[in-house]
Amino acid sequence: MTSTLDDFWRDRRGERPELPSALPEAWSFGATPVQADDLLDLVLRGVKDGTASSFWDYEASGDRVPAVGDIGIVTDSTGAPRAVVETTSVRIVPFDEVDADHARAEGEGDRTLAHWRRVHEAYWRAHSEDPRGFDPRMPVVCERFRLVWPAPATTPPAPATAPPAPDPTAVA
């Protein structure tokens, strides 16, 4: 995978020389191959621009908490590099204080806070790296990011005005 990441990063820097020369961290979303691919798809479609992690998991693993300006390579379930993202904001808040705006930014399910809470509680109960697992007051790292590469997919804009109503006096 290293040469694939090196080649990927060299190509991205060829397109965008302002990107850092050092190979950034590469990672996938979620804990399963299905989650990795489903969440990556949301990022590539421009639906997902936020993610949440357990602060306790960062403590348990010794990994560094993300910081504004961090660049990352997002991989698919096979470890293939598929996207480049840049962290735009990081907040650490208790689980029960994560807001609806962040839930919407994660792009999952119906994008509501209720869905976010249900899915994330289940996720941390099943996949936490820290033995504490889940607690309603656990610290959550709420990260927002922007898609740097590829350009986000866009849906065609809705018409600015509705089409004119048919003229009832016109002859068909």
C-alpha positions in Angstrom: 0.0 0.0 0.0 2.9 2.4 0.7 3.9 2.7 -3.0 0.2 3.2 -3.9 0.0 6.0 -1.3 3.3 7.5 -2.5 2.2 7.5 -6.1 -1.2 8.9 -5.2 0.4 11.7 -3.2 2.9 12.5 -5.9 0.1 12.8 -8.4 -2.0 15.1 -6.1 1.0 17.3 -5.5 1.6 17.5 -9.3 -1.9 18.8 -9.7 -1.8 21.0 -6.5 1.8 21.9 -5.7 0.6 23.9 -2.6 -0.1 20.6 -0.8 2.5 19.6 1.7 5.4 17.5 0.5 5.2 15.1 3.4 2.8 12.1 2.8 -0.2 12.8 5.1 -1.9 10.2 7.3 -4.1 7.8 5.4 -7.3 6.4 7.0 -10.8 5.2 6.3 -14.0 6.0 8.0 -15.8 3.6 10.3 -14.8 0.2 11.6 -15.9 -2.1 8.8 -15.4 -2.4 5.1 -19.0 -1.5 4.4 -18.8 1.6 6.6 -15.6 2.7 5.0 -17.1 2.6 1.5 -20.5 4.0 2.4 -19.0 7.0 4.3 -16.4 7.6 1.6 -19.2 7.7 -1.0 -21.0 10.4 1.1 -17.7 12.4 1.1 -17.2 12.1 -2.6 -20.8 13.1 -3.3 -20.4 16.3 -1.2 -22.9 15.1 1.5 -20.5 14.4 4.3 -18.2 17.1 5.6 -18.0 16.1 9.3 -17.0 13.2 11.4 -16.9 12.4 15.1 -14.4 10.3 17.2 -14.2 9.3 20.8 -11.6 11.4 22.6 -11.1 8.4 24.9 -10.1 6.4 21.8 -7.4 9.0 21.0 -6.2 8.6 24.6 -6.2 4.8 24.4 -4.4 4.6 21.1 -2.0 7.5 21.7 -3.0 9.0 18.4 -2.9 12.8 18.0 -6.3 14.6 18.0 -6.9 16.3 14.6 -6.1 20.0 14.2 -7.4 22.7 11.9 -5.3 22.6 8.7 -4.5 18.8 8.9 -4.5 17.2 5.5 -5.5 13.5 5.3 -5.9 10.8 2.6 -9.2 8.9 2.8 -9.0 5.3 1.7 -11.7 2.9 0.7 -12.2 -0.5 2.3 -9.3 -2.0 0.3 -6.9 0.7 1.5 -6.8 2.4 -1.9 -6.5 6.2 -1.6 -9.6 7.9 -2.9 -9.8 11.4 -1.5 -7.9 14.2 0.1 -9.5 16.2 2.9 -8.5 19.2 5.0 -9.7 19.7 8.6 -11.5 23.0 8.9 -12.6 22.9 12.6 -12.3 20.7 15.7 -14.5 20.9 18.8 -14.4 18.5 21.7 -17.8 18.3 23.4 -19.7 15.8 25.6 -21.7 13.3 23.5 -25.0 14.6 24.8 -24.0 18.1 23.7 -23.2 17.3 20.0 -25.6 19.5 18.1 -27.9 19.0 15.1 -25.6 21.0 12.8 -22.8 18.5 13.4 -25.2 15.5 12.9 -26.3 17.0 9.6 -22.7 17.5 8.5 -21.9 13.9 9.0 -24.4 13.1 6.2 -25.6 9.8 7.5 -29.1 8.3 7.6 -31.8 11.0 7.8 -29.1 13.5 9.0 -31.0 14.2 12.3 -29.5 14.4 15.7 -31.6 11.5 16.9 -30.2 9.3 14.2 -26.6 10.5 14.9 -27.0 9.7 18.6 -28.4 6.2 18.0 -25.8 5.2 15.5 -22.8 6.7 17.3 -23.8 5.2 20.7 -24.1 1.7 19.0 -20.7 2.3 17.2 -18.8 3.2 20.3 -20.4 0.4 22.3 -19.2 -2.1 19.6 -15.9 -0.6 18.4 -14.4 1.7 21.0 -10.6 1.3 21.5 -11.0 2.5 25.1 -12.5 0.0 27.7 -14.9 2.7 28.8 -16.7 2.3 25.5 -19.7 4.7 25.7 -21.1 7.2 28.2 -23.6 10.0 27.5 -21.0 12.5 28.9 -18.0 11.1 27.0 -15.9 13.6 25.2 -16.4 13.6 21.4 -14.1 15.1 18.8 -16.3 16.8 16.3 -14.3 17.4 13.2 -15.4 19.3 10.1 -13.4 19.1 6.8 -13.5 20.1 3.2 -12.9 17.9 0.2 -9.7 19.0 -1.4 -9.5 16.2 -4.1 -11.4 15.2 -6.1 -13.6 18.1 -6.7 -16.9 17.3 -4.9 -19.7 15.9 -7.1 -22.4 18.5 -7.5 -26.0 18.0 -8.3 -27.5 20.3 -10.9 -29.0 23.5 -9.3 -32.7 23.8 -9.1 -34.2 26.2 -11.6 -34.3 29.7 -10.2 -38.0 30.1 -11.1 -40.8 27.7 -11.8 -41.6 27.1 -15.4 -44.4 29.3 -16.7 -47.9 28.0 -16.3 -49.5 26.9 -19.5 -51.6 29.6 -21.2 -55.2 28.5 -21.0 -56.1 30.5 -24.1 -53.5 28.8 -26.2 -54.6 26.2 -28.8 -52.9 22.8 -28.5 
